Amino acid sequence: MILSINSNALVSFNSEAELLLNHVVKDTSNVSPLPVGAFAPEFHAHNISAEDIIGDITMSKTDIDGVKLSQFVSVKDERVGLEGAAYKSLRLLAEKIYKRKEVNPYVSFSAIEDVLFKWVIGRYTGKTSETLMEYCLPKLEAEIVKLFLWVPIFGVATEFSFDLGRTKVYNMQKQFFDTWEASFASHTRPNRADFQPRIDDFRHRLQGWAACTMHIEAEPTRAKEIVLEETENALALLRVCLPSNLHPSVPSYCRPTGREKIEKDLVFSTLGNAPASWYEGSSASFRPWILNKELFDIMGNAGLGILHQLYLLDNKSEFQRELMKSVMTYSRSSLMQEATDRLIYVFTALDSFLLQNQSENIQQNIAERIAFTITDDAQERQKIKKNIILAYGMRSQAVHHNQGIQNREIVVEFLQSVFRFYVLLIFHNDKYKTRQEFFDEVELKKFS
């Protein structure tokens, strides 16, 4: 893979990088042990020996969000690097390179940041005389490989493989783990026995469940970022069509494994000299989704196939683009544990799509636009409008007065109307070019 960047950009990046060389400093801070007598928690730790360390030791400082503020590397008997405004300039330069359309699909920001810092140190120590881009591009290009990535889906198994967004969904069958385990046996690895418990654990937890997969050509960290982003988007499409959308007390856990956020309890108890005991388990019920033909047909009737095609559509109309954004937010509502949080997410999705401006009456316009979209019956429209206004009132009570849900039936009825609304718009996403066309049609229905 060749990263072809135009000559003007190369010159600009090289010029900015040369300025960084004037700001290399020695690290004078001391990493001191805890004072004698200071509290030291008895964490279970692992000691790292000199034999475990590969390459130069780098040290960095980060802010509370994990953003690097400085970085130093050991050179002979001292630590040198960049800090403060100089390191911020390095990150800004890395970001400019990362945002290039020739680079972004293939290389991660962290890889660029890392190679930029190595170039600075290389120039400082005299190990290289190359310009930044002469040094960086070959190293980044060498990292780009073709990978087949699997992201396990929590609590979902499927009877057959199918395309979803830009991923393809497969079940992680026994053969997958057999092949994976055999690959360890065919390579010489130090302490291979250390890997076996992890393989056994993965097999125990994941065999039989579904995974989103992608073929990606990129630097490994960037490939992981892409497959995780596309898996999240694919599962958002899937969640729209799952039955949990209709039940406020039944959250969906349909996310990449590790991100499902199931609350778990762990309690230890002792009583005199009796053996200690413990309790651990989930504090909420969980229902896995088995995607057999029956459920898949139901989801197809809810527009999953059309939603999949809409997601992949390159040239979306304004209506399709805003509908897609709203659907994605709506999908996240089903992940919420509390009904009040679900209401907040659903109304956020509806507000962003159904309001023309901030001066519109929120309750009336959202309620009427949904009611006139999903039914032609005048009495049912009145009923739907009243229910949505009541649901919005409950949302306001939750946000402004910290009140919980008093009437679950109102929320259930509201979620059913919203689901019908989105399904109809998904099926007719090509009927309108803009949201204004949709708003105009609703107004015509109101006065016809």
Number of C-alpha atoms within 10 A of each C-alpha: 14 12 15 11 15 9 9 8 14 16 14 11 18 16 13 14 21 13 12 16 17 12 15 17 14 16 18 9 7 6 6 6 7 9 8 7 6 8 8 9 6 6 6 5 6 6 6 8 7 7 6 8 9 7 6 9 11 13 14 14 13 11 9 7 6 8 12 16 17 20 20 22 20 15 15 7 6 11 18 22 26 27 22 12 12 20 20 16 17 22 22 13 19 23 17 12 22 21 14 12 12 15 21 15 17 24 26 24 18 15 18 23 18 14 18 21 21 17 22 23 21 15 17 16 12 9 10 14 13 13 17 23 19 12 17 17 17 13 14 21 17 11 15 21 14 13 15 11 18 21 21 23 27 22 20 19 21 20 13 13 14 12 14 25 24 18 22 17 25 22 21 22 14 13 10 12 17 12 11 12 16 10 10 15 11 8 9 8 11 8 8 11 10 10 13 13 10 11 15 12 11 12 18 10 11 20 18 16 20 26 26 29 22 21 15 20 17 24 21 20 16 21 25 18 13 18 22 19 12 19 28 20 20 23 21 23 23 21 25 26 23 20 16 17 25 20 17 22 17 20 23 27 25 22 24 19 16 10 12 15 12 16 10 10 11 10 9 9 10 10 8 6 6 8 8 10 10 9 9 10 10 11 11 12 9 13 12 13 18 16 17 12 12 10 15 18 13 14 19 14 14 21 22 24 19 17 24 17 13 20 19 13 12 8 9 16 16 14 20 24 19 16 22 20 13 21 23 18 19 27 23 19 27 31 23 20 19 16 23 23 18 24 26 20 21 23 23 15 21 22 18 15 18 22 17 14 10 8 7 11 10 18 17 13 18 21 22 20 22 22 25 22 18 20 15 11 10 11 10 14 20 14 11 23 24 19 19 26 19 18 25 21 13 23 26 16 15 18 14 9 10 11 13 15 18 9 11 14 12 16 26 17 16 23 21 13 21 22 18 16 18 23 22 15 19 21 16 12 21 14 12 17 15 15 20 14 13 17 16 11 15 18 14 9 12 11 6 6
